[in-house]
C-alpha cells in the first residue's frame, strides 16, 4: 500500500515516543487535535515511501494525498 496515499492512524501526535504504549495500543494522549500520519504518497520522494515515516496533520484537514485504512480486530 505504500506509495498510494499517506495514512491517518489513531495515535495523537507526540514529538517523540517517550511514554508511548508498548503493547500496540493507540496512543490516546498528547495533542489529539493533530493525528499521526504514516507512510508516503505518490507525491513524496522514494525515501518517504515506508511505514516508518511519521508525521502529523490537523484533524479535519483533508488533502488529496492523505487517506486511511480501516482495520478491525476479529475474535474467534
C-alpha positions as CSV (number, residue, x, y, z in Angstrom):
1,X,0.0,0.0,0.0
2,X,2.9,2.4,0.4
3,X,3.1,5.0,-2.3
4,X,-0.7,5.3,-2.8
5,X,-1.6,7.8,0.0
6,X,-0.2,8.8,3.4
7,X,-2.4,7.1,6.0
8,X,-4.0,8.6,9.1
9,X,-3.6,6.4,12.2
10,X,-5.4,6.6,15.5
11,X,-2.5,7.9,17.6
12,X,-2.5,11.5,18.9
13,X,0.6,13.5,18.0
14,X,3.6,13.4,20.3
15,X,7.0,14.7,19.4
16,X,8.8,11.5,20.4
17,X,8.0,8.0,21.7
18,X,8.6,8.7,25.4
19,X,5.6,7.4,27.3
20,X,4.1,5.6,24.3
21,X,2.2,2.3,24.9
22,X,4.5,-0.7,24.3
23,X,1.7,-3.2,23.5
24,X,0.4,-1.9,20.2
25,X,-2.5,0.1,21.5
26,X,-3.2,3.5,20.0
27,X,-1.6,6.4,21.9
28,X,-4.6,8.4,23.0
29,X,-2.6,11.1,25.0
30,X,-0.8,14.1,23.6
31,X,-2.0,16.6,21.0
32,X,-5.2,14.9,19.8
33,X,-6.1,17.8,17.5
34,X,-3.2,16.6,15.5
35,X,-3.1,12.9,14.5
36,X,-0.2,10.8,13.3
37,X,0.2,10.2,9.5
38,X,2.3,7.4,8.3
39,X,3.9,6.4,5.1
40,X,4.2,8.3,1.9
41,X,2.1,9.1,-1.2
42,X,2.7,9.2,-4.9
43,X,3.6,12.8,-4.3
44,X,6.6,12.1,-2.0
45,X,10.2,11.2,-2.6
46,X,11.0,7.5,-2.6
47,X,12.7,7.7,0.9
48,X,9.3,8.6,2.4
49,X,7.5,5.5,1.0
50,X,7.7,3.4,4.1
51,X,5.5,2.8,7.1
52,X,8.3,4.1,9.5
53,X,7.8,7.6,8.2
54,X,5.9,9.5,10.8
55,X,4.3,13.0,10.5
56,X,1.1,14.7,11.6
57,X,-1.8,16.6,10.2
58,X,-4.6,18.6,11.9
59,X,-7.8,16.7,12.3
60,X,-10.4,17.9,9.8
61,X,-7.8,19.0,7.4
62,X,-8.1,16.7,4.3
63,X,-5.7,16.8,1.4
64,X,-5.6,14.7,-1.7
65,X,-2.5,12.6,-0.7
66,X,-4.0,11.6,2.7
67,X,-6.3,8.7,3.3
68,X,-6.9,6.0,5.9
69,X,-7.2,2.2,6.2
70,X,-10.0,0.6,8.2
71,X,-8.9,-2.2,10.4
72,X,-10.9,-4.4,12.7
73,X,-9.9,-7.0,15.3
74,X,-11.7,-10.3,14.8
75,X,-12.2,-12.6,17.7
76,X,-13.0,-16.3,17.3
